[in-house]
Amino acid sequence: MKNFPYSENELLEIASDFKKNLKDHFDSIKEFCPGLTQEFIYKFKALFYEVQSPPLEPDADPVVKEFKLALDDLSNQVNCLFPIFRFYMQKAFPYASNLWEAYQYSEIEKAMRDYALLRACLEGSVKIIDDKRTELRAANCPNPTLNEIVDLSKQISDKHQAYMEYLRIKDVKHMDYQNNLNELFKLMKMVHDAASKCFKNNPEYLKKLTFPAKQPLPQN
C-alpha cells in the first residue's frame, strides 16, 4: 500500500526535480536533518533509478498475453473433443449421470476460460478415463480421443501452473516496487522537511526541494 499523497508519475516527477537540485543545496539543508549524510545521497539515487521501470500491468504484459493465448488454444482443443467424449460417456453409462457429476463433467463447457476450474474438470475426466477406459472402449470410444484428453489435461495443468508462478513472481516484484516508492517518499520527506526550515525565507530555493501543494503530508 502506498504511503504518499501523489500518483506514482507525480512522485517520480517530483523526485526527479529533487535529484537535480539536491547536490547544489545539500550542504545547506543537511544542517537541519541529522539523517542527511553522504550515505543518504547514495540511497536516494539508488532508489530513484530502481523505480524508473515500473512493473507492467497484466493487460499490457506480453508474457501474460502469451500464457492466455496458449491456455485458450488448449481450451479450444478440449472443447472440440468433449462432444465426442460426452457421446461415448452417455453410450457407455446411459444410467450413470452421477458418475459425470462426481467429476464436474457437466461443468466442463462452463470452465473453458476459468483455467483453474478447467484443470479440476479435466483431472476428473482423466480419472474417469483411467478408471473406465475398458467400458469406454467397449462402447467404441476412439482410444486416440481418450489419449488426447489425457495429454491436453497435462498440458493445461503444466501451462496453468507456470502461469500462476509467473503471476506470483510478478506480484512480488510489484510489492517490491511499491515498497521502493514508499521508501523513496520517506527520503524525499526528509529533504522536504529540512529544506522547509533552511529556505523558509527563500521561496526560489524552497520550491526546488519541497513538495508541491497536494494535501496534508503525514506527520513523523
N, C-alpha and C positions, 0 to 999 in steps of 0.2 A: 504494500500500500504506500502510495506516495505521501510525503510529508511536507510538500511545498505548494504554495497557492498559485502556481503558474502551470500552463501547459508544458509539455516536455520541450516543444520547439521554443517557447518563450524562455524557458530556463536556459536552454543551450545558447540562445542569442545573448542573454544577459551574461552568462559565463564567458562567452567569447569576448565581450566588452571588458569584463573584469580582467581577463587574461592579458588583453592588450595594454591595460593601464596599470596593472599590479606592479610590474617591475619598476616603473618610474616613481611610484609613490610608496613602495613597500617600506623603505627606511623610515618614512614619516609615520605611517599608521601602525607599525609594529610596536611602537611605544605604548599603544593603547590596548594591546591584547598580548598577553604572555605566550599565547599559542601560535603567534605568527613568527615562525622560525624558518630557517632555510629548508628544513625538512617539510614544513608546510607547503612551500613553493613546489617541491618535487611531487608531493602527494596531490596537490591541486592540479598540476599539469597532467599527471598520470591519469587521474580520474576524468579530466576533461577529454583527453584523447580516447579513453576507454569507452565513453558514451557517445562517440560520434557515429557509431554504426548500430542503430537500434535493431533488435530482432524483427524479422518480417512478420506481419500479421498473417494468420493462416490463409486468408483469401488471396494474399499476394505471394505466398511461399510456393515456389515451383516444385519443391520436394513434396509438399502436401498434395499439390495437384497431381503429381505423378503417382503417388500412392493411391489417391482416389480413383484415378483413371484405371489403374491396374486392378483395383478391387472391383470397380464397376464392370470391367471387362470379364473378370472371373465370375461375377454375379450373373451377368447376362448369359454366360455359358451354362451356369447352373439352371437358370430359368428355362433355357431351351431343353434341358434334359428332364426336368421334373414332370412335364406332362406324360412323358414315356414311363417314367418311374411310377407315377400315380396310376397309370393304366394297369401296369402289371401288379402293383400292390393290391389294387381292387380285385384284380383277377385271381391272384394267389390267396388273398384273405378277404373274401367278399363280406364276411360277417364279423370282422375284427377291426372295426373303426377305432376301438380303444387302443389298438396297437399303434396306430398312426399318431393318435393324440398324445400318447405317452412320450413321444419324442418330438412333439410340436410339429408333426408332419403337416397338419392343416395350416400352420403359420408360415410355411416356407416362402410363399409368394409375397407375404407382407414384409418379409425380412430382407428383401433384396438390397435395400440401401441402408439397413441397420446392420453394420458389419459384425458387431458383437453378437446380435441375435441370430444372424445368418450362420455364424460359426457354431452356435449352440444347436441350431436346427440341423445343420449338416452332421455334427457329431452324433446326433440322434439317428439320422438317416444312415450313417455309416455303421452304427451299431445294429440297426435293422438288417443291413446288407450282410454284415458279419454273421449275425445270428440266423438269418432266414434266407441265405443265398440259395440253399438247396431248393426250398419251396418256390422262390422266385424263378430259378432256372427251370423248375418243373412247369411253371406257367409260361415258359418260353421267353422270359425276360432276357434280352441280349446281355451276355457276360461283359462285352466291352462297355456297355452303358453303365453297368454297376461299377466296373473298374474306374471309369471316368469320373463318376460321382465321388468315389473314394479319393481319387487323385486331386480333384478340384477342392475337396474338403481340406486336404493337407495344404494345398497351395494357398487357399484363402486364410487358413489358420496361420501359416507362416508369414504371409504378407501382412495380415492384420496385426500380428504380434510385433513385427518390425515397425509398422506404422505407429502403434501405441508407444513403443520405446522411443521413436523419434519425437513424438509429441511430449513425452515425459522429459526428454533432454531439452527440448525447446522451452518447456515451462521453467526448467531450472535456469536456463540462460536468461529468460525474461525476468525471473526473480532477481538474478544477479545484476541485470541491467537496471532494474528499478532500485535495488539497494545502492548501486553506484550513483544513481541520480540523487537519491536521498543523502548520501554521504557528501556528494559534491555541493548540494544545497547547504549542508551544515558548514562546510568550509566557506562558502560564499557569505553565509550569515555572519561568520566571524569577521570577514572583510568588511561587510556592511556596517556592523556594529562599531568596528574600530574607525572606519572612515567617517561615520556619522559624528563621532566625537572629535576626530582630528580636524575635519574640514567643515565644522558646523558654521563657520563664518566665511567659507569659500564655496559658493554654490557651483562654480565651474568644476572644481575637483570633486566635490560631493557627488555630483551627478555621475561621474565616471566609475565610482566604486560603491555605489549603493543601489538597492533595488528600486525600480520604478514603482510608483504607487499602484497597488493592486487591491490588497485587503490587509487587515492587521496580520503582522508576522507572528509566528509562535514565539512565546516567551521562553527564555532559557530557564 
